[in-house]
Amino acid sequence: MGKETFEGSLASLRPRGMLVSYGNASGPVPPFAPLLLAQRGSLFFTRPTLAHYTQTRAELDARCGDLFAWIARGALKVRIGATFPLTAAAEAHRALESRATTGKVLLLP
């Protein structure tokens, strides 16, 4: 994510494709001229943050409703990669920090 995958991600897009950047695990995306997006097929690039999509309680409720409806219909598959008892929260954090996990990590009461 980020610096190491930016060029390859842009190259994988079709005309009018959209690149959504969610993180900077390998460093920030390097500076680039917007003209590059036009030259590669009128591409779109965005760096969203959750706070801008859930600014009001009504917006948060609507987005959560959509999310759980997709899961219930099977349109969205959620991969649970690990579960930990709540008493092992420190162990769960170590697993996340060491990148030893994939999918969602749940803490169970």
Backbone as CSV, one residue per row, in Angstrom:
resi,resn,N_x,N_y,N_z,CA_x,CA_y,CA_z,C_x,C_y,C_z
1,MET,0.831,-1.176,0.000,0.000,0.000,0.000,0.874,1.238,0.000
2,GLY,0.466,2.203,-0.736,1.194,3.459,-0.741,2.272,3.503,-1.800
3,LYS,3.430,3.925,-1.375,4.558,4.196,-2.269,4.896,3.018,-3.192
4,GLU,5.021,1.829,-2.640,5.479,0.674,-3.424,4.461,0.180,-4.437
5,THR,3.185,0.420,-4.213,2.159,-0.129,-5.110,1.500,0.916,-6.007
6,PHE,1.837,2.169,-5.836,1.149,3.240,-6.559,1.250,3.077,-8.071
7,GLU,2.451,2.974,-8.597,2.627,2.880,-10.061,1.926,1.653,-10.633
8,GLY,2.092,0.506,-9.990,1.445,-0.717,-10.465,-0.067,-0.624,-10.403
9,SER,-0.572,0.014,-9.362,-2.018,0.181,-9.240,-2.557,1.074,-10.349
10,LEU,-1.875,2.173,-10.636,-2.297,3.032,-11.750,-2.261,2.276,-13.075
11,ALA,-1.206,1.506,-13.273,-1.054,0.769,-14.534,-2.133,-0.300,-14.704
12,SER,-2.739,-0.749,-13.624,-3.743,-1.810,-13.722,-5.136,-1.287,-14.094
13,LEU,-5.309,0.020,-14.122,-6.635,0.591,-14.362,-6.970,0.720,-15.842
14,ARG,-8.238,0.541,-16.143,-8.760,0.828,-17.480,-9.081,2.320,-17.554
15,PRO,-9.336,2.845,-18.751,-9.745,4.244,-18.849,-10.943,4.520,-17.934
16,ARG,-10.902,5.667,-17.282,-11.893,6.136,-16.321,-11.917,5.293,-15.044
17,GLY,-10.881,4.494,-14.820,-10.789,3.715,-13.592,-10.485,4.587,-12.391
18,MET,-10.730,4.053,-11.207,-10.503,4.810,-9.980,-9.533,4.067,-9.078
19,LEU,-8.527,4.772,-8.613,-7.579,4.248,-7.638,-7.933,4.851,-6.287
20,VAL,-8.250,3.984,-5.334,-8.606,4.417,-3.988,-7.452,4.027,-3.076
21,SER,-6.814,5.002,-2.502,-5.671,4.774,-1.621,-6.143,4.771,-0.175
22,TYR,-5.920,3.641,0.528,-6.368,3.516,1.909,-5.245,3.596,2.923
23,GLY,-4.009,3.508,2.489,-2.961,3.490,3.496,-1.602,3.812,2.928
24,ASN,-0.642,3.856,3.824,0.733,4.200,3.469,1.714,3.209,4.090
25,ALA,1.391,1.925,4.066,2.239,0.935,4.731,3.670,0.980,4.208
26,SER,3.844,1.265,2.924,5.199,1.314,2.358,5.697,2.741,2.181
27,GLY,4.993,3.680,2.764,5.355,5.088,2.635,4.288,5.823,1.851
28,PRO,4.313,7.142,1.887,3.297,7.915,1.177,3.458,7.802,-0.342
29,VAL,2.334,7.958,-1.022,2.352,7.990,-2.488,3.241,9.144,-2.907
30,PRO,4.120,8.926,-3.891,4.991,10.023,-4.320,4.187,11.132,-5.000
31,PRO,4.678,12.349,-4.944,3.999,13.438,-5.653,3.899,13.102,-7.141
32,PHE,2.777,13.483,-7.745,2.615,13.258,-9.184,1.780,14.387,-9.764
33,ALA,1.968,14.625,-11.047,1.215,15.672,-11.738,-0.160,15.132,-12.119
34,PRO,-1.220,15.885,-11.898,-2.554,15.441,-12.290,-2.651,15.076,-13.775
35,LEU,-1.792,15.661,-14.609,-1.780,15.328,-16.028,-1.571,13.833,-16.247
36,LEU,-0.844,13.177,-15.347,-0.608,11.735,-15.451,-1.929,10.974,-15.498
37,LEU,-2.916,11.396,-14.715,-4.215,10.730,-14.700,-4.909,10.845,-16.055
38,ALA,-4.799,12.009,-16.687,-5.389,12.209,-18.016,-4.671,11.359,-19.056
39,GLN,-3.357,11.336,-18.999,-2.568,10.590,-19.983,-2.829,9.084,-19.913
40,ARG,-3.180,8.592,-18.742,-3.402,7.149,-18.572,-4.866,6.753,-18.756
41,GLY,-5.708,7.682,-19.205,-7.089,7.304,-19.511,-8.144,7.993,-18.672
42,SER,-7.934,9.245,-18.328,-8.904,9.996,-17.516,-9.197,9.260,-16.208
43,LEU,-8.129,8.899,-15.509,-8.242,8.145,-14.263,-8.650,9.045,-13.106
44,PHE,-9.165,8.418,-12.062,-9.544,9.109,-10.835,-8.684,8.573,-9.701
45,PHE,-8.319,9.454,-8.781,-7.524,9.072,-7.612,-8.160,9.716,-6.383
46,THR,-8.358,8.937,-5.344,-8.935,9.487,-4.123,-8.291,8.865,-2.896
47,ARG,-8.330,9.602,-1.803,-7.791,9.137,-0.520,-8.844,9.434,0.546
48,PRO,-9.876,8.563,0.649,-10.971,8.840,1.572,-10.618,8.563,3.029
49,THR,-11.357,9.205,3.906,-11.284,8.892,5.329,-12.712,8.712,5.833
50,LEU,-12.875,7.794,6.759,-14.199,7.455,7.273,-14.928,8.673,7.830
51,ALA,-14.215,9.561,8.483,-14.852,10.718,9.124,-15.638,11.583,8.131
52,HIS,-15.185,11.665,6.889,-15.880,12.483,5.898,-17.123,11.809,5.347
53,TYR,-17.279,10.512,5.579,-18.433,9.768,5.082,-19.439,9.465,6.192
54,THR,-19.131,9.862,7.401,-20.024,9.623,8.538,-20.053,10.872,9.421
55,GLN,-20.316,12.011,8.827,-20.253,13.270,9.570,-21.448,13.491,10.488
56,THR,-22.568,12.846,10.211,-23.740,12.985,11.066,-24.173,11.603,11.544
57,ARG,-24.964,11.562,12.589,-25.466,10.278,13.095,-26.320,9.586,12.035
58,ALA,-27.107,10.357,11.298,-27.961,9.789,10.250,-27.112,9.131,9.158
59,GLU,-26.021,9.782,8.786,-25.125,9.217,7.770,-24.480,7.934,8.272
60,LEU,-24.029,7.938,9.519,-23.431,6.737,10.113,-24.439,5.599,10.150
61,ASP,-25.660,5.869,10.588,-26.694,4.839,10.652,-27.006,4.279,9.266
62,ALA,-27.107,5.155,8.268,-27.409,4.700,6.900,-26.294,3.822,6.354
63,ARG,-25.047,4.228,6.569,-23.920,3.435,6.064,-23.820,2.090,6.783
64,CYS,-24.052,2.085,8.081,-24.040,0.819,8.827,-25.168,-0.084,8.349
65,GLY,-26.336,0.508,8.106,-27.469,-0.271,7.589,-27.139,-0.923,6.258
66,ASP,-26.521,-0.159,5.362,-26.107,-0.709,4.066,-25.116,-1.852,4.259
67,LEU,-24.128,-1.634,5.095,-23.091,-2.634,5.330,-23.686,-3.950,5.816
68,PHE,-24.518,-3.887,6.853,-25.073,-5.117,7.405,-26.081,-5.766,6.458
69,ALA,-26.754,-4.987,5.633,-27.647,-5.557,4.619,-26.838,-6.331,3.577
70,TRP,-25.699,-5.787,3.155,-24.848,-6.498,2.187,-24.345,-7.811,2.775
71,ILE,-23.944,-7.786,4.037,-23.471,-9.008,4.688,-24.601,-10.027,4.769
72,ALA,-25.786,-9.597,5.187,-26.932,-10.500,5.320,-27.316,-11.131,3.990
73,ARG,-27.214,-10.375,2.880,-27.533,-10.891,1.541,-26.431,-11.759,0.962
74,GLY,-25.268,-11.739,1.571,-24.143,-12.482,1.018,-23.395,-11.717,-0.060
75,ALA,-23.738,-10.441,-0.243,-23.061,-9.623,-1.249,-21.677,-9.189,-0.777
76,LEU,-21.452,-9.239,0.517,-20.160,-8.883,1.092,-19.736,-9.999,2.031
77,LYS,-18.603,-10.586,1.766,-18.068,-11.658,2.604,-17.050,-11.062,3.567
78,VAL,-17.216,-11.338,4.838,-16.293,-10.852,5.860,-15.439,-12.033,6.308
79,ARG,-14.145,-11.918,6.098,-13.232,-12.996,6.481,-12.709,-12.719,7.885
80,ILE,-13.028,-13.616,8.802,-12.537,-13.490,10.168,-11.271,-14.331,10.254
81,GLY,-10.149,-13.653,10.423,-8.859,-14.332,10.413,-8.427,-14.850,11.764
82,ALA,-8.923,-14.237,12.832,-8.517,-14.663,14.181,-9.506,-14.138,15.195
83,THR,-9.661,-14.888,16.259,-10.452,-14.432,17.398,-9.610,-14.584,18.655
84,PHE,-9.799,-13.663,19.568,-9.090,-13.676,20.842,-10.103,-13.374,21.937
85,PRO,-9.963,-13.996,23.106,-10.794,-13.551,24.219,-10.391,-12.133,24.609
86,LEU,-11.328,-11.397,25.131,-11.046,-10.016,25.529,-9.869,-9.943,26.491
87,THR,-9.713,-10.966,27.296,-8.594,-10.986,28.247,-7.246,-11.093,27.552
88,ALA,-7.243,-11.456,26.264,-5.999,-11.566,25.496,-5.855,-10.406,24.510
89,ALA,-6.438,-9.262,24.837,-6.379,-8.103,23.940,-4.945,-7.707,23.620
90,ALA,-4.052,-7.780,24.595,-2.648,-7.424,24.343,-2.036,-8.361,23.310
91,GLU,-2.361,-9.645,23.396,-1.852,-10.619,22.419,-2.407,-10.324,21.026
92,ALA,-3.676,-9.954,20.957,-4.289,-9.606,19.672,-3.589,-8.394,19.059
93,HIS,-3.281,-7.402,19.881,-2.581,-6.209,19.385,-1.177,-6.564,18.893
94,ARG,-0.504,-7.439,19.605,0.835,-7.861,19.147,0.736,-8.572,17.801
95,ALA,-0.272,-9.409,17.631,-0.460,-10.115,16.352,-0.707,-9.119,15.220
96,LEU,-1.541,-8.116,15.484,-1.797,-7.088,14.465,-0.536,-6.296,14.144
97,GLU,0.168,-5.871,15.183,1.367,-5.050,14.991,2.467,-5.800,14.251
98,SER,2.529,-7.103,14.438,3.578,-7.887,13.780,3.161,-8.340,12.378
99,ARG,1.960,-7.945,11.971,1.419,-8.313,10.654,1.251,-9.823,10.516
100,ALA,0.951,-10.490,11.609,0.757,-11.942,11.604,-0.696,-12.323,11.333
101,THR,-1.536,-11.345,11.025,-2.959,-11.614,10.835,-3.392,-11.289,9.409
102,THR,-4.469,-11.921,9.009,-5.173,-11.559,7.771,-6.654,-11.538,8.103
103,GLY,-7.417,-10.797,7.365,-8.841,-10.717,7.649,-9.091,-9.907,8.922
104,LYS,-10.298,-10.052,9.414,-10.692,-9.325,10.623,-10.188,-10.056,11.864
105,VAL,-9.870,-9.303,12.877,-9.468,-9.843,14.172,-10.521,-9.415,15.186
106,LEU,-11.125,-10.392,15.841,-12.197,-10.105,16.788,-11.743,-10.359,18.216
107,LEU,-12.185,-9.472,19.097,-12.037,-9.688,20.549,-13.393,-10.122,21.066
108,LEU,-13.448,-11.287,21.719,-14.708,-11.837,22.201,-14.821,-11.682,23.717
109,PRO,-15.991,-11.225,24.198,-16.159,-11.049,25.646,-16.141,-12.390,26.368
